Amino acid sequence: MFLSQIDEDEEEHGLFVAPHIADFSSLKGGASRHLLANGTQRRLAIKIKCSNNALYRVSPVYYVLEPGESQRILVVRDPGKPAVDKMIILYKATNCKNAYSAFHSEDGEEVKKSLIVLIAKEPPKLATLDEFSIDPSPVQVEEPLAKPGNETPSPPGHLRGRKVNHRARSVPLRGRQKKPLPERH
C-alpha cells in the first residue's frame, strides 16, 4: 500500500460512526446509542442536526473530539407517526477548544457530513380471534384414566398386575442375574 493511499483513506474516514441506522417503535418511541470516533490526527469539532426536532432529541449536540478519542451519543425518540428521518453529523478540523465557536467562526476549514438514518415503524399487528375461523362444534373429550373416587389413574393394560417401584424406575435385566447385596450386620 502506498503512503498516498493511506493519507487519502484517513481523509475519507475522518469520523467513524457506528451504527448508521437506528430503529424505533412509532407507538412507544425509544432510545438508541451511537459511537463516534476521531480517526484523524487533528481535533474535530462536531455538531449534530436532526430533520425532525419535534420527535427526536440528541445529546450532546456540540462537542470536540481529540485525535483517537471517541464519544457516545444518545438519540431519544418520542411516540409519533411512523416515518424515516435523518440525523446529520457535521464535523470539521479545528484548533478551537469550544465546538460551538468552531462552527460559528470563519477559519476556512471544510465542513464534512456523516448521516445516521432514523427509522420509526409500527410494531407488527397481533392477530385477533375474529381473524381466525373457529369451528363452534363441541370438542369430544376422551374418557379419563382415573375412575371417580380413585386418585391415581389405572395403568395401561400391559402393565396391570405388575409391581411398580415408585421410587426408582427399574428395567429388568435380560440374560444377566442380579448379584445379591451383602447383608448388614
N, C-alpha and C positions, 0 to 999 in steps of 0.2 A: 504494500500500500504506500502511496506517495504522500509526502507531508502536505502537499497542496490539497489532497482529498480529505485529509484529517481536518484541516482548517475549515474547508467548506462544510464538512459534516457537523462540526461544532457550531457553526453559524446557523445551520438549518435546525439543529436540535438544541437551541439555547435553553429552552424551558421544557422540562419533561412534565407531562400531565397524565395522571392515571387515576381512575378510569376516565374515558372520554364520553361515556354515556351514563346518565342517571335515570333510573326508573322509579316512578312514584304511583301510588294509588290516587285516582282523582277524587274518590269519596273520602278517604282518610287523610290524604296528604302524606307527609313523611319527611325523612332526612337522608342525606347522602354525604359521605365524606370523600374528599379527593386529595391527592397528594401532588404538590408542585415542587419540583426540584430544579435548582440552578445548575445547568451543565456547562456554563461558560467560566471564563477566568475573570469576569467583571461582575460588579454589583448590579443587580437588576431591580428596578422599581416596577411594582405590579399594581394594576388597577383592574377590578372586576366589575363588569356591567352585565345586566340581565335584560332580556327582551320583555319580561313581564314582572315588574316590581310589585304589582298588586298581589300576586300569589307566592312569589319567591323572595327569600331573604338569604343573604350570604354573609359569612363572617370569616375573616376580616375582608374589607373591601380594598384598602390600600396597605401595602407593606413592602419592605425591602428585603431581598434575598441576597446574602453574601455568596461568593463562589463556593459551590459544593453544598450549600445549605438546602434544606427542604422545609416546606410549610404545609400543614394540613388546613384545608378549608372545609367549612360546613355549609351545605346548602339545605335550607328548610323550605318545604312547600306546604301551603295551607290547602284545605279541601276546596275544590272548584271544578270547573268543567274540564273534561279531557282535552289535552292539547299537547302539541310539540313546541317547546320553546328552546331558547339557546342562551348560554352564558358565555360571554366573550371575555377572555383574559388578555388584557393589553399589557405589554411589558417592553421595557427599553433599558439599555445600559445607562448608568448614571453615576455621578460622583456625589450626589446629594444623600444626606442621611435620612431625609424625610421623603416618602414616596409621593405624598400629595404635592409637595413643592416641585418634585421632579417632573410631574405631569403638567404643571402649570408654569413651567419656565421654558424659555427658548434656548435649549442647549444644542440643537441641531441633530440630536440622536434620532434614529428611525424608530418609530413605534411599531412593534410586531404584534401579531394576534394569534391566539390559540382558541379553540372552541370546545365547549362541553355541551352536548345535546341533552336537553331535559325532556323526558317523555312521561306524561301523565296519562294513564289509560284506566278505563273502568275495569274493576275486577271481573272475573268470569261469572256469568249469571248461573245461579244454582237452579237446578230443576225443581219444579213443584209437583205435587201429586196430581194436579189437573192435567199435566202434560203426559202422564202415563195412562194407558188403558188398563184398568183393573177389572178382573173378572169378579162380579159380585156374587157368584155361586158360593155356597158354604164349602169350607175345607173339610175333607173327610179325615178324622183323627183315628189313628190305629189304636188297638186295644193296649192299655198299659201292661207292662210286665208284672207289676206288683198287683196282687189281689187286694180288694178292700180289707182293711184291718191288718194287713201284713206290710211291715215297713220296708223289708228288703225284697227286691224283685226275685222271682224264681229264676234259676239258671236255665240256659237253653237245654234242649232235650239231651244232647250228647254228653252233658256234664252232670245230669241229675244222678244222685246216688253216690257221687264221689265225695270223699272227704276233702274239704278245702282248707288250706292253711292260710289264714287271713294275714298273718304277719309277714310271710315271705312267699313269693311265687316259686314253686319248685317244679322242675320238669323231670319226669322220670328218666333215669339213665338207661339206655338200651345197650345190652351186651356187656355191661360192667356192673359189678355189685358194689354196694356201698361198704366201706370199711366200718366196723363198729367203733364207736367212740370209747376211749378208755373210761373206766368207772372212776368216780370221785370218791375219795376216802375221807 
